[in-house]
Amino acid sequence: MASESPDSIGLGLDEPPQPAKAQPYRVLARKYRPQSFDELIGQDAMVRTLGNAIQRDRLAHAFLLTGVRGVGKTSTARLIAKALNCIGPNGTGGPTIKPCGVCEPCVAIAEGRHIDVVEMDAASNTGVDDVREIIEAVRYAAVSARYKVYIIDEVHMLSKNAFNALLKTLEEPPAHVKFLFATTEVNKVPVTVLSRCQRFDLRRISAEQLAAHFAEVAKKEGVEVEPEALALIARAAEGSARDGLSILDQAIAHGAGGVTADQVRTMIGLSDRGAIRNLLGLLLSGDPPAALAVVKEQYDLGVEPAALLRGLLESVHGITRAKVGGAVDPAQSQEEREAYADWASRLSYALVHRLWQLLLKGLSEVQTAAMPLEAAEMALLRVIHASEMPDPGALMEKLATGETLPATSRAASPAKEEQGSMLKAPDTFAGLVDLLAHGGKPHLAQMLHDFVGVVRYDPPTLAYRPTKQLAADFARDLAASLKALTGTNWTVEASDGEAEPTLLEQEKKAADALRQSVLETPIVKAAFEAFPDAELADYTLKDTRSV
Protein backbone atom coordinates (compact mmCIF):
# COMPACT_ATOMS: atom_id res chain seq x y z
CA MET A 1 0.00 0.00 0.00
CA ALA A 2 1.44 3.34 -1.02
CA SER A 3 2.33 5.68 1.75
CA GLU A 4 0.12 8.73 2.07
CA SER A 5 1.52 12.23 1.86
CA PRO A 6 1.25 14.51 4.87
CA ASP A 7 -1.34 16.66 3.10
CA SER A 8 -3.47 13.61 2.41
CA ILE A 9 -3.75 12.82 6.09
CA GLY A 10 -4.74 16.37 7.03
CA LEU A 11 -1.65 17.59 8.87
CA GLY A 12 -2.15 21.04 7.35
CA LEU A 13 1.52 21.78 6.77
CA ASP A 14 0.62 24.30 4.05
CA GLU A 15 -1.67 26.36 6.33
CA PRO A 16 -0.44 29.88 7.10
CA PRO A 17 0.94 30.47 10.61
CA GLN A 18 -1.62 31.71 13.10
CA PRO A 19 -1.07 35.18 14.64
CA ALA A 20 0.15 35.22 18.21
CA LYS A 21 -2.54 35.70 20.77
CA ALA A 22 -2.73 39.33 21.92
CA GLN A 23 -1.63 39.95 25.48
CA PRO A 24 -4.28 41.58 27.69
CA TYR A 25 -3.60 45.22 28.53
CA ARG A 26 -2.29 45.91 32.03
CA VAL A 27 -3.30 49.21 33.52
CA LEU A 28 -0.47 51.51 34.54
CA ALA A 29 -1.27 51.20 38.26
CA ARG A 30 -0.50 47.45 38.05
CA LYS A 31 2.23 47.63 35.46
CA TYR A 32 4.30 50.08 37.47
CA ARG A 33 3.65 48.72 40.94
CA PRO A 34 6.93 48.98 42.95
CA GLN A 35 9.04 45.83 42.71
CA SER A 36 11.78 47.04 45.07
CA PHE A 37 12.12 49.47 47.93
CA ASP A 38 14.07 51.79 45.63
CA GLU A 39 10.93 52.17 43.50
CA LEU A 40 8.77 53.01 46.52
CA ILE A 41 8.02 56.75 46.40
CA GLY A 42 8.07 59.08 49.38
CA GLN A 43 8.55 56.52 52.18
CA ASP A 44 12.26 56.96 52.92
CA ALA A 45 11.88 56.92 56.72
CA MET A 46 10.07 53.58 56.71
CA VAL A 47 12.57 52.02 54.29
CA ARG A 48 15.47 53.17 56.46
CA THR A 49 13.87 51.71 59.59
CA LEU A 50 13.18 48.38 57.90
CA GLY A 51 16.70 48.26 56.47
CA ASN A 52 18.25 48.80 59.89
CA ALA A 53 15.96 46.21 61.46
CA ILE A 54 16.88 43.58 58.84
CA GLN A 55 20.59 44.38 59.05
CA ARG A 56 20.61 44.07 62.85
CA ASP A 57 18.23 41.11 62.96
CA ARG A 58 15.65 43.04 64.98
CA LEU A 59 12.58 42.17 62.94
CA ALA A 60 9.19 42.54 64.56
CA HIS A 61 6.71 39.68 64.29
CA ALA A 62 3.87 41.96 63.17
CA PHE A 63 3.77 45.14 61.10
CA LEU A 64 0.87 47.56 60.66
CA LEU A 65 0.96 49.76 57.56
CA THR A 66 -1.47 52.65 57.52
CA GLY A 67 -2.08 55.57 55.17
CA VAL A 68 -4.46 56.96 52.59
CA ARG A 69 -5.44 54.93 49.56
CA GLY A 70 -2.83 54.32 46.92
CA VAL A 71 0.33 55.26 48.84
CA GLY A 72 1.69 51.72 48.64
CA LYS A 73 0.54 49.81 51.72
CA THR A 74 -0.11 46.46 50.01
CA SER A 75 2.90 46.91 47.72
CA THR A 76 5.06 47.59 50.78
CA ALA A 77 3.73 44.45 52.48
CA ARG A 78 4.72 42.37 49.45
CA LEU A 79 8.14 44.01 49.39
CA ILE A 80 8.63 43.14 53.06
CA ALA A 81 7.64 39.55 52.28
CA LYS A 82 10.25 39.55 49.50
CA ALA A 83 12.88 41.07 51.77
CA LEU A 84 12.30 38.41 54.43
CA ASN A 85 12.32 35.42 52.05
CA CYS A 86 14.84 36.41 49.35
CA ILE A 87 17.62 33.83 48.91
CA GLY A 88 19.58 35.74 46.26
CA PRO A 89 20.47 34.70 42.70
CA ASN A 90 22.76 31.94 43.99
CA GLY A 91 20.31 30.63 46.55
CA THR A 92 22.47 31.35 49.60
CA GLY A 93 21.35 34.87 50.52
CA GLY A 94 19.53 35.97 53.64
CA PRO A 95 16.97 38.66 54.52
CA THR A 96 17.83 41.91 52.78
CA ILE A 97 16.32 45.35 52.21
CA LYS A 98 17.28 44.91 48.54
CA PRO A 99 15.68 41.64 47.40
CA CYS A 100 17.15 40.37 44.15
CA GLY A 101 13.84 39.95 42.32
CA VAL A 102 15.12 36.93 40.35
CA CYS A 103 15.17 34.08 42.86
CA GLU A 104 12.19 31.76 43.08
CA PRO A 105 10.72 33.28 46.28
CA CYS A 106 10.96 36.82 44.85
CA VAL A 107 9.38 35.86 41.54
CA ALA A 108 6.63 33.80 43.16
CA ILE A 109 5.76 36.53 45.66
CA ALA A 110 5.67 39.16 42.89
CA GLU A 111 3.29 36.97 40.90
CA GLY A 112 1.14 36.26 43.96
CA ARG A 113 1.57 32.49 43.84
CA HIS A 114 3.96 31.75 46.71
CA ILE A 115 2.46 29.08 48.93
CA ASP A 116 3.93 30.57 52.12
CA VAL A 117 2.83 34.15 51.49
CA VAL A 118 -0.90 34.31 52.11
CA GLU A 119 -2.88 37.43 51.22
CA MET A 120 -6.33 37.93 52.67
CA ASP A 121 -8.82 40.73 52.11
CA ALA A 122 -10.45 41.45 55.45
CA ALA A 123 -13.29 43.28 53.70
CA SER A 124 -14.62 39.97 52.35
CA ASN A 125 -13.27 37.70 55.10
CA THR A 126 -14.43 39.43 58.23
CA GLY A 127 -15.53 36.56 60.42
CA VAL A 128 -13.89 34.64 63.23
CA ASP A 129 -13.88 31.46 61.11
CA ASP A 130 -11.58 33.12 58.57
CA VAL A 131 -9.14 34.07 61.30
CA ARG A 132 -9.39 30.63 62.88
CA GLU A 133 -8.03 29.13 59.66
CA ILE A 134 -4.96 31.36 60.01
CA ILE A 135 -4.54 30.41 63.67
CA GLU A 136 -4.60 26.71 62.77
CA ALA A 137 -2.16 27.16 59.87
CA VAL A 138 0.52 29.13 61.74
CA ARG A 139 1.41 26.04 63.78
CA TYR A 140 2.95 24.44 60.70
CA ALA A 141 6.33 25.46 59.36
CA ALA A 142 6.74 27.16 56.02
CA VAL A 143 6.80 24.80 53.05
CA SER A 144 9.64 26.40 51.07
CA ALA A 145 10.22 29.92 52.38
CA ARG A 146 12.19 31.22 55.30
CA TYR A 147 9.09 32.83 56.83
CA LYS A 148 5.41 32.19 56.48
CA VAL A 149 3.89 35.63 55.84
CA TYR A 150 0.25 36.62 56.27
CA ILE A 151 -0.79 39.86 54.55
CA ILE A 152 -4.21 41.06 55.69
CA ASP A 153 -5.49 44.04 53.72
CA GLU A 154 -8.06 46.46 55.19
CA VAL A 155 -7.58 44.79 58.54
CA HIS A 156 -9.93 47.25 60.25
CA MET A 157 -12.84 45.40 58.57
CA LEU A 158 -12.36 42.32 60.77
CA SER A 159 -15.12 41.75 63.28
CA LYS A 160 -14.57 42.23 66.99
CA ASN A 161 -14.62 38.47 67.56
CA ALA A 162 -12.10 37.96 64.77
CA PHE A 163 -9.72 40.45 66.37
CA ASN A 164 -10.12 38.80 69.76
CA ALA A 165 -9.40 35.38 68.27
CA LEU A 166 -6.22 36.74 66.68
CA LEU A 167 -4.81 38.45 69.76
CA LYS A 168 -3.00 35.54 71.42
CA THR A 169 -1.42 34.30 68.22
CA LEU A 170 -0.48 37.85 67.29
CA GLU A 171 1.26 38.40 70.62
CA GLU A 172 3.26 35.14 70.60
CA PRO A 173 3.43 33.81 67.05
CA PRO A 174 5.84 31.01 66.07
CA ALA A 175 9.28 32.23 65.02
CA HIS A 176 8.64 31.32 61.39
CA VAL A 177 5.50 33.54 61.07
CA LYS A 178 5.21 37.22 60.25
CA PHE A 179 1.99 39.27 60.10
CA LEU A 180 1.62 42.27 57.81
CA PHE A 181 -1.53 44.35 58.26
CA ALA A 182 -2.65 47.19 55.97
CA THR A 183 -5.43 49.68 56.66
CA THR A 184 -6.72 53.08 55.63
CA GLU A 185 -8.60 53.56 58.91
CA VAL A 186 -6.21 52.81 61.72
CA ASN A 187 -8.57 54.39 64.27
CA LYS A 188 -10.89 51.39 63.79
CA VAL A 189 -8.19 48.88 64.73
CA PRO A 190 -8.44 47.88 68.42
CA VAL A 191 -5.72 49.24 70.69
CA THR A 192 -4.97 45.69 71.80
CA VAL A 193 -3.95 44.88 68.23
CA LEU A 194 -2.04 48.13 67.70
CA SER A 195 0.05 47.51 70.79
CA ARG A 196 1.22 44.16 69.38
CA CYS A 197 2.39 45.60 66.03
CA GLN A 198 5.21 47.75 64.77
CA ARG A 199 3.37 50.60 63.12
CA PHE A 200 4.40 52.48 59.99
CA ASP A 201 2.43 55.53 58.85
CA LEU A 202 2.92 55.85 55.10
CA ARG A 203 2.97 59.49 54.11
CA ARG A 204 1.00 61.11 51.34
CA ILE A 205 3.26 61.40 48.32
CA SER A 206 4.01 65.02 47.45
CA ALA A 207 2.71 66.47 44.20
CA GLU A 208 6.28 67.12 43.05
CA GLN A 209 7.31 63.48 43.58
CA LEU A 210 4.17 62.23 41.87
CA ALA A 211 4.68 64.51 38.86
CA ALA A 212 8.26 63.29 38.49
CA HIS A 213 7.11 59.66 38.76
CA PHE A 214 4.35 60.15 36.19
CA ALA A 215 6.85 61.79 33.85
CA GLU A 216 9.02 58.65 34.02
CA VAL A 217 6.02 56.43 33.39
CA ALA A 218 4.95 58.52 30.41
CA LYS A 219 8.49 58.34 29.03
CA LYS A 220 8.52 54.54 29.32
CA GLU A 221 5.12 54.40 27.63
CA GLY A 222 6.36 56.63 24.81
CA VAL A 223 3.73 59.31 25.43
CA GLU A 224 4.29 63.06 25.34
CA VAL A 225 2.69 64.72 28.36
CA GLU A 226 2.86 68.45 29.05
CA PRO A 227 4.52 69.34 32.38
CA GLU A 228 1.44 71.34 33.39
CA ALA A 229 -0.73 68.29 32.67
CA LEU A 230 1.52 66.17 34.91
CA ALA A 231 1.22 68.76 37.67
CA LEU A 232 -2.58 68.76 37.34
CA ILE A 233 -2.72 64.97 37.51
CA ALA A 234 -0.41 64.94 40.52
CA ARG A 235 -2.57 67.48 42.33
CA ALA A 236 -5.78 65.60 41.48
CA ALA A 237 -4.22 62.38 42.83
CA GLU A 238 -4.14 63.90 46.36
CA GLY A 239 -1.02 62.00 47.42
CA SER A 240 -2.05 58.65 45.91
CA ALA A 241 0.25 57.11 43.30
CA ARG A 242 -2.43 54.60 42.26
CA ASP A 243 -5.07 57.29 41.74
CA GLY A 244 -2.63 59.38 39.76
CA LEU A 245 -1.62 56.49 37.51
CA SER A 246 -5.28 55.73 36.87
CA ILE A 247 -5.87 59.36 35.85
CA LEU A 248 -2.76 59.28 33.67
CA ASP A 249 -3.95 56.05 32.04
CA GLN A 250 -7.27 57.69 31.23
CA ALA A 251 -5.57 60.87 30.00
CA ILE A 252 -3.37 58.91 27.60
CA ALA A 253 -6.44 57.19 26.16
CA HIS A 254 -8.26 60.52 26.02
CA GLY A 255 -5.38 62.28 24.30
CA ALA A 256 -4.75 59.60 21.69
CA GLY A 257 -0.95 59.79 21.79
CA GLY A 258 -0.34 63.05 23.64
CA VAL A 259 -1.65 64.67 26.79
CA THR A 260 -2.18 68.41 27.27
CA ALA A 261 -3.21 70.38 30.33
CA ASP A 262 -6.48 71.43 28.70
CA GLN A 263 -7.35 67.78 28.00
CA VAL A 264 -6.69 66.85 31.62
CA ARG A 265 -8.84 69.71 32.90
CA THR A 266 -11.68 68.68 30.61
CA MET A 267 -11.34 65.01 31.47
CA ILE A 268 -11.36 65.30 35.25
CA GLY A 269 -14.03 68.00 35.33
CA LEU A 270 -11.93 71.03 36.15
CA SER A 271 -13.39 74.21 34.79
CA ASP A 272 -11.25 76.38 32.57
CA ARG A 273 -8.83 78.34 34.75
CA GLY A 274 -9.34 81.43 32.65
CA ALA A 275 -13.09 81.21 33.18
CA ILE A 276 -12.52 80.85 36.94
CA ARG A 277 -10.35 83.96 37.03
CA ASN A 278 -12.95 85.80 34.95
CA LEU A 279 -15.68 84.76 37.38
CA LEU A 280 -13.62 85.83 40.38
CA GLY A 281 -13.05 89.20 38.75
CA LEU A 282 -16.80 89.61 38.23
CA LEU A 283 -17.44 88.75 41.89
CA LEU A 284 -14.90 91.36 42.98
CA SER A 285 -16.32 94.01 40.66
CA GLY A 286 -19.91 93.32 41.74
CA ASP A 287 -21.57 92.27 38.48
CA PRO A 288 -24.32 89.73 39.32
CA PRO A 289 -25.76 89.25 35.79
CA ALA A 290 -22.36 88.62 34.23
CA ALA A 291 -21.32 86.30 37.07
CA LEU A 292 -24.49 84.21 36.73
CA ALA A 293 -23.96 84.05 32.96
CA VAL A 294 -20.48 82.58 33.46
CA VAL A 295 -21.84 80.03 35.93
CA LYS A 296 -24.52 78.93 33.45
CA GLU A 297 -21.98 78.75 30.61
CA GLN A 298 -19.66 76.52 32.65
CA TYR A 299 -22.57 74.35 33.75
CA ASP A 300 -23.63 73.85 30.13
CA LEU A 301 -20.05 72.79 29.32
CA GLY A 302 -20.34 70.01 31.90
CA VAL A 303 -18.59 71.62 34.86
CA GLU A 304 -20.24 70.66 38.12
CA PRO A 305 -21.21 73.56 40.41
CA ALA A 306 -19.10 72.10 43.22
CA ALA A 307 -16.07 72.04 40.89
CA LEU A 308 -16.71 75.70 40.10
CA LEU A 309 -16.69 76.61 43.79
CA ARG A 310 -13.56 74.55 44.35
CA GLY A 311 -11.89 76.40 41.49
CA LEU A 312 -12.75 79.74 43.09
CA LEU A 313 -11.40 78.51 46.42
CA GLU A 314 -8.17 77.47 44.73
CA SER A 315 -7.89 80.95 43.23
CA VAL A 316 -8.43 82.65 46.59
CA HIS A 317 -5.86 80.32 48.11
CA GLY A 318 -3.46 81.22 45.29
CA ILE A 319 -3.96 84.92 46.02
CA THR A 320 -3.25 84.35 49.70
CA ARG A 321 -0.07 82.41 48.96
CA ALA A 322 1.03 85.21 46.65
CA LYS A 323 0.49 87.72 49.48
CA VAL A 324 2.63 85.76 51.94
CA GLY A 325 5.28 84.87 49.36
CA GLY A 326 4.60 81.13 49.30
CA ALA A 327 6.32 78.66 46.99
CA VAL A 328 5.24 78.67 43.36
CA ASP A 329 2.68 76.02 42.44
CA PRO A 330 3.97 74.18 39.34
CA ALA A 331 0.37 73.59 38.23
CA GLN A 332 -0.15 77.34 37.82
CA SER A 333 0.47 78.98 34.46
CA GLN A 334 2.45 82.20 34.19
CA GLU A 335 -0.81 84.03 33.47
CA GLU A 336 -2.31 82.72 36.70
CA ARG A 337 0.70 83.76 38.75
CA GLU A 338 0.58 87.28 37.37
CA ALA A 339 -3.16 87.55 38.05
CA TYR A 340 -2.74 86.29 41.62
CA ALA A 341 0.14 88.69 42.25
CA ASP A 342 -1.96 91.61 40.99
CA TRP A 343 -4.92 90.70 43.20
CA ALA A 344 -2.59 90.11 46.16
CA SER A 345 -1.28 93.67 45.86
CA ARG A 346 -4.78 95.16 45.82
CA LEU A 347 -6.75 93.02 48.27
CA SER A 348 -6.23 92.98 52.03
CA TYR A 349 -5.93 89.88 54.17
CA ALA A 350 -9.29 90.62 55.78
CA LEU A 351 -11.02 90.69 52.40
CA VAL A 352 -9.31 87.53 51.16
CA HIS A 353 -10.22 85.66 54.34
CA ARG A 354 -13.84 86.81 54.04
CA LEU A 355 -13.95 85.55 50.45
CA TRP A 356 -12.56 82.20 51.57
CA GLN A 357 -15.13 81.75 54.32
CA LEU A 358 -18.05 82.71 52.06
CA LEU A 359 -16.94 80.38 49.26
CA LEU A 360 -16.21 77.53 51.67
CA LYS A 361 -19.71 77.83 53.14
CA GLY A 362 -21.13 77.96 49.62
CA LEU A 363 -19.27 74.77 48.63
CA SER A 364 -20.68 72.95 51.65
CA GLU A 365 -24.19 74.03 50.69
CA VAL A 366 -23.74 73.01 47.04
CA GLN A 367 -22.49 69.55 48.00
CA THR A 368 -25.61 68.84 50.06
CA ALA A 369 -28.21 70.77 48.07
CA ALA A 370 -30.99 69.12 46.08
CA MET A 371 -30.42 71.77 43.38
CA PRO A 372 -26.65 72.29 43.14
CA LEU A 373 -26.73 74.87 40.34
CA GLU A 374 -29.20 77.10 42.14
CA ALA A 375 -27.28 76.70 45.39
CA ALA A 376 -24.07 77.77 43.63
CA GLU A 377 -25.75 80.83 42.15
CA MET A 378 -27.14 81.86 45.53
CA ALA A 379 -23.74 81.36 47.17
CA LEU A 380 -22.01 83.58 44.59
CA LEU A 381 -24.69 86.25 44.89
CA ARG A 382 -24.09 86.19 48.64
CA VAL A 383 -20.38 86.81 47.99
CA ILE A 384 -21.21 89.85 45.84
CA HIS A 385 -23.78 91.34 48.22
CA ALA A 386 -21.67 90.67 51.33
CA SER A 387 -19.95 93.95 50.46
CA GLU A 388 -23.07 95.78 51.60
CA MET A 389 -22.29 94.75 55.16
CA PRO A 390 -20.46 97.58 56.98
CA ASP A 391 -16.81 97.08 57.80
CA PRO A 392 -16.55 95.67 61.37
CA GLY A 393 -13.87 98.18 62.40
CA ALA A 394 -15.82 101.15 61.10
CA LEU A 395 -19.04 99.81 62.63
CA MET A 396 -17.46 99.48 66.09
CA GLU A 397 -16.07 103.02 65.82
CA LYS A 398 -19.50 104.42 64.96
CA LEU A 399 -21.14 102.49 67.80
CA ALA A 400 -18.47 103.66 70.24
CA THR A 401 -18.96 107.32 69.31
CA GLY A 402 -22.74 107.05 69.21
CA GLU A 403 -22.88 108.08 65.57
CA THR A 404 -26.06 107.18 63.72
CA LEU A 405 -25.40 104.46 61.20
CA PRO A 406 -26.42 105.33 57.63
CA ALA A 407 -28.72 103.10 55.68
CA THR A 408 -26.89 100.28 53.96
CA SER A 409 -25.80 101.52 50.57
CA ARG A 410 -25.33 99.40 47.50
CA ALA A 411 -21.62 98.64 47.21
CA ALA A 412 -20.35 97.18 44.00
CA SER A 413 -18.26 94.43 45.52
CA PRO A 414 -15.95 93.37 48.37
CA ALA A 415 -13.17 95.07 46.42
CA LYS A 416 -15.08 98.34 46.34
CA GLU A 417 -15.87 98.01 50.01
CA GLU A 418 -12.14 97.85 50.56
CA GLN A 419 -11.76 101.30 49.02
CA GLY A 420 -14.51 102.89 51.14
CA SER A 421 -14.87 106.69 51.34
CA MET A 422 -11.64 108.57 50.69
CA LEU A 423 -10.14 110.36 53.71
CA LYS A 424 -7.55 113.12 54.00
CA ALA A 425 -4.07 111.98 54.95
CA PRO A 426 -3.41 112.86 58.63
CA ASP A 427 -0.86 115.57 59.44
CA THR A 428 0.94 113.41 62.01
CA PHE A 429 2.21 109.86 62.12
CA ALA A 430 0.09 109.18 65.22
CA GLY A 431 -2.95 110.34 63.24
CA LEU A 432 -2.00 107.91 60.46
CA VAL A 433 -1.96 105.04 62.95
CA ASP A 434 -5.41 106.06 64.21
CA LEU A 435 -6.68 106.21 60.62
CA LEU A 436 -5.55 102.63 60.00
CA ALA A 437 -6.94 101.39 63.32
CA HIS A 438 -10.37 102.89 62.62
CA GLY A 439 -10.28 102.05 58.92
CA GLY A 440 -10.34 98.29 59.35
CA LYS A 441 -6.55 97.77 59.48
CA PRO A 442 -5.91 97.17 63.20
CA HIS A 443 -3.04 94.75 62.58
CA LEU A 444 -1.09 97.26 60.46
CA ALA A 445 -1.86 99.99 62.98
CA GLN A 446 -0.50 97.88 65.82
CA MET A 447 2.69 97.08 63.90
CA LEU A 448 3.26 100.78 63.13
CA HIS A 449 2.55 101.72 66.75
CA ASP A 450 4.83 99.15 68.37
CA PHE A 451 7.69 98.47 65.96
CA VAL A 452 8.16 101.43 63.60
CA GLY A 453 10.18 104.59 64.18
CA VAL A 454 9.55 107.46 61.76
CA VAL A 455 12.49 108.64 59.65
CA ARG A 456 10.36 110.90 57.44
CA TYR A 457 6.62 111.53 57.41
CA ASP A 458 5.51 113.78 54.57
CA PRO A 459 2.20 112.51 53.09
CA PRO A 460 2.04 110.68 50.78
CA THR A 461 5.57 109.57 51.75
CA LEU A 462 6.55 107.51 54.77
CA ALA A 463 10.09 106.40 55.50
CA TYR A 464 10.46 104.26 58.60
CA ARG A 465 13.01 102.26 60.54
CA PRO A 466 11.69 99.01 62.06
CA THR A 467 12.75 97.94 65.54
CA LYS A 468 12.09 94.27 64.68
CA GLN A 469 12.03 92.30 61.46
CA LEU A 470 8.71 92.83 59.69
CA ALA A 471 7.09 90.76 56.96
CA ALA A 472 8.64 91.07 53.51
CA ASP A 473 5.43 92.58 52.08
CA PHE A 474 4.78 94.94 55.02
CA ALA A 475 5.58 98.10 53.05
CA ARG A 476 3.54 96.92 50.06
CA ASP A 477 0.49 96.07 52.20
CA LEU A 478 0.74 99.36 54.08
CA ALA A 479 0.93 101.38 50.85
CA ALA A 480 -2.06 99.51 49.40
CA SER A 481 -4.10 100.06 52.57
CA LEU A 482 -3.28 103.76 52.69
CA LYS A 483 -4.24 104.13 49.04
CA ALA A 484 -7.56 102.39 49.73
CA LEU A 485 -8.29 104.76 52.63
CA THR A 486 -7.04 108.05 51.16
CA GLY A 487 -7.29 107.51 47.40
CA THR A 488 -3.64 108.57 47.02
CA ASN A 489 -0.65 106.57 45.88
CA TRP A 490 1.75 106.33 48.83
CA THR A 491 5.50 105.76 48.86
CA VAL A 492 6.30 103.55 51.84
CA GLU A 493 9.85 102.31 52.38
CA ALA A 494 12.17 101.08 55.10
CA SER A 495 15.20 103.28 55.84
CA ASP A 496 18.43 103.10 57.85
CA GLY A 497 18.28 106.81 58.71
CA GLU A 498 17.90 108.29 62.17
CA ALA A 499 14.38 107.62 63.40
CA GLU A 500 12.12 108.90 66.13
CA PRO A 501 11.23 106.50 68.94
CA THR A 502 8.25 104.31 68.20
CA LEU A 503 4.87 105.48 69.46
CA LEU A 504 4.98 102.65 72.00
CA GLU A 505 8.36 103.86 73.28
CA GLN A 506 7.07 107.42 73.44
CA GLU A 507 4.04 106.30 75.44
CA LYS A 508 6.22 104.31 77.84
CA LYS A 509 8.50 107.31 78.29
CA ALA A 510 5.51 109.56 79.00
CA ALA A 511 4.10 107.02 81.44
CA ASP A 512 7.45 106.77 83.26
CA ALA A 513 7.61 110.57 83.46
CA LEU A 514 4.09 110.72 84.88
CA ARG A 515 4.91 108.03 87.43
CA GLN A 516 8.04 109.86 88.51
CA SER A 517 6.12 113.11 88.91
CA VAL A 518 3.61 111.30 91.13
CA LEU A 519 6.36 109.76 93.23
CA GLU A 520 7.96 113.18 93.76
CA THR A 521 4.82 114.80 95.18
CA PRO A 522 5.22 115.51 98.94
CA ILE A 523 2.24 113.47 100.06
CA VAL A 524 3.37 110.37 98.16
CA LYS A 525 6.90 110.72 99.51
CA ALA A 526 5.51 110.97 103.03
CA ALA A 527 3.35 107.91 102.47
CA PHE A 528 6.34 105.82 101.35
CA GLU A 529 8.39 106.99 104.34
CA ALA A 530 5.58 105.91 106.67
CA PHE A 531 4.91 102.66 104.84
CA PRO A 532 8.18 101.43 103.20
CA ASP A 533 6.56 98.26 101.83
CA ALA A 534 3.78 100.15 100.03
CA GLU A 535 3.43 100.03 96.23
CA LEU A 536 2.20 102.68 93.85
CA ALA A 537 -0.87 101.21 92.15
CA ASP A 538 -3.34 102.99 89.90
CA TYR A 539 -3.07 106.75 89.84
CA THR A 540 -3.64 109.98 87.92
CA LEU A 541 -1.86 113.30 88.28
CA LYS A 542 -5.18 115.05 88.94
CA ASP A 543 -5.88 112.85 91.96
CA THR A 544 -2.52 113.51 93.56
CA ARG A 545 -2.83 117.25 93.18
CA SER A 546 -6.27 117.27 94.80
CA VAL A 547 -5.09 115.53 97.92
Salt bridges, closest charged atoms under 4 A:
GLU104 OE2 - ARG113 NH1 3.22
GLU111 OE1 - ARG113 NE 2.50
GLU119 OE2 - ARG78 NE 2.79
ASP129 OD1 - ARG132 NH1 2.72
GLU136 OE1 - ARG139 NH2 2.67
GLU154 OE1 - HIS156 ND1 3.43
GLU171 OE1 - ARG196 NH2 3.28
GLU172 OE1 - LYS168 NZ 3.91
GLU185 OE2 - HIS156 NE2 3.63
GLU185 OE1 - LYS188 NZ 2.82
ASP201 OD1 - ARG199 NE 2.91
GLU221 OE2 - LYS31 NZ 2.84
GLU228 OE2 - ARG265 NH2 2.32
GLU238 OE1 - ARG69 NH2 3.56
ASP243 OD2 - ARG69 NE 2.58
ASP262 OD1 - ARG265 NH1 3.17
ASP300 OD1 - LYS296 NZ 2.97
GLU314 OE1 - ARG235 NH2 3.89
GLU314 OE1 - ARG273 NH1 3.29
ASP329 OD2 - ARG235 NH1 2.76
GLU335 OE2 - ARG277 NH2 3.30
GLU336 OE2 - ARG273 NE 2.80
ASP342 OD2 - ARG346 NH2 3.05
GLU365 OE2 - LYS361 NZ 2.58
GLU365 OE1 - ARG382 NH2 3.17
GLU388 OE2 - HIS385 ND1 3.46
GLU388 OE2 - ARG410 NE 3.84
GLU397 OE1 - HIS438 NE2 3.32
GLU403 OE2 - LYS398 NZ 3.28
GLU417 OE1 - ARG354 NH1 2.90
GLU418 OE2 - LYS441 NZ 2.29
ASP427 OD1 - LYS424 NZ 3.39
ASP450 OD1 - HIS449 ND1 2.66
ASP458 OD2 - ARG456 NH2 3.36
ASP473 OD2 - ARG476 NH2 3.46
ASP477 OD1 - LYS323 NZ 3.31
GLU507 OE2 - HIS449 NE2 2.73
